[in-house]
Every structure is written in C-alpha cells, then in structure tokens.
Amino acid sequence: MPEGTQVDLAQVLSIPWDRAVLMEPYSDGVAMNERLGFRGFRDDASGPMDEANQFVVFVQGQTVVSTASLFPESGSFRFDPTITEFSREDAKFVVERSGAGVTLTRP
C-alpha cells in the first residue's frame, strides 16, 4: 500500500465485529480477558511473545469473532503503538511507510 493510502477496516473486513482490541506483548489469557471485559480466552492462552508483533482481537458484543497476529518483519503491517483499541465506526487509518515497514495510524 502506498504512503498516505486511507484504509477503512470496517469496509475491508467482512466479519461481523463492533470492537477491536490490541493485546499487550506477553499477555496471558487472564490479562487478555481483563482487557476485553469478558472471558474470551482460556487462562493459559498467550498473546504476542515479542514487542514487535501485535495480536488483534475482533469482538462482536461479548464474543471473540476473530483474531489476527501481525508480524511486521514478515511484510505485514502494524498499528501505531498508541492505538490500543478501536470501534468499527472508528476504524479509519492512514498508511505510513518507514524502514520498520507499514504502520496504520490515525488520519
């Protein structure tokens, strides 16, 4: 994606979701459930095991409908680190390119 491209994840993702939550590196299931506000993972589940990777959980109501592991070093994109969660209505981002790869930031 070229620098400056606008991306609306509500339009791109065909799954039903109303909220996306980015999990902290080294989170276990207990911590991820705390961030979600409900029990969506087993207590012994684990999130990203490296600060460079991101784990995104897509939620509809109180149900985890999908997850995505983002590995920027493998050509994937990542979200700006200041973004911790967003709603479907607020899922508009802009592509920034750097030596670290592609980052989705707020417009």
N, C-alpha and C positions, 0 to 999 in steps of 0.2 A: 504494500500500500504506500503510495507516495506521501511525503510530508504534507501535513495540512488537511488530509482527507478526513471528512467527517463520517463517523460511524455511529449508527443508532442500533444498539444491541436489541432493542425491542422489535425492530424490523428484521434483524438478521437471524435471531434465534426463533425457531418455530415451536419450541416447547412452551407450555403454559408456565409462567413464573411471574411473581409480583415483587420479588426482592432478591438481590444477590449479595452475598456476604463473603469477603475475602478473609481467609483464616491466617492467623499468625504462624510464622515458622515454628516447628517443633511442638505444635499444639496436639494434645491428646483428645480423645473423644469427649471427656468431661469439659475441657476448655471450649471445644467447638460447640457443644450443646449449650454452654453458657452464652456464647456469642449469638447463637441462633435464638435463644429464648425458649427452646423446647428440645426434647430428646430426639435428635435426628441421626445420631451415630452411637455405636457401641462405645462404652467407656474406654476400651483398649484400642480404639481406632486411632490413626495418626494422620496429621495434616502434613504440610510440606516439611521436608527434612533438610532444607537448605534455604538460606536467606534470599538467594537469587530466584527461587521458584515461588510460584503463587498457587494457591488452591482456592478455587471459587465455588461456592455452593449456591445453587439456584433453588429458591424456595417459593412454593405456592401455598399460602395460608400457613399451616404448621406441618407441611410435608416437604421433604427434600425431593425435588423432582429431577435434578441433575447436578453433576459436579464436573469441574474442569481443572486439570493440572496444567499450569503454564510453565514452560521451560524455555525462557528467552535465549539461552545459549544454543538451543537446538532449532532456532529460527522462529519460535513462537513469539507472540507479543507479551507484554506485561502491562499491568495497570500502574499508574503513578502511585508511589508508595503512600501518599497521603489519602488515597481512596480506600476506605475500609468496608463500605457497603453502599449500595445504591438501589433505588426502586426502579421498576420498569419504566415509569414515567420520566425518570432522571437518568436514563441510560445512554445519553448522548456524549460522545467523546471525540477528540481530535487526535490524529496520528502525529507523533513526534518521532523523528529518527535521530539516532546518535550512534556512537561507537558501541554502545550497550545494546543496540537493536531497536525494536519498535516499542514505544510506550504509548498507551492510551491515556490522555489527560483530559481535564475538563476544558470545554471551549472558553 
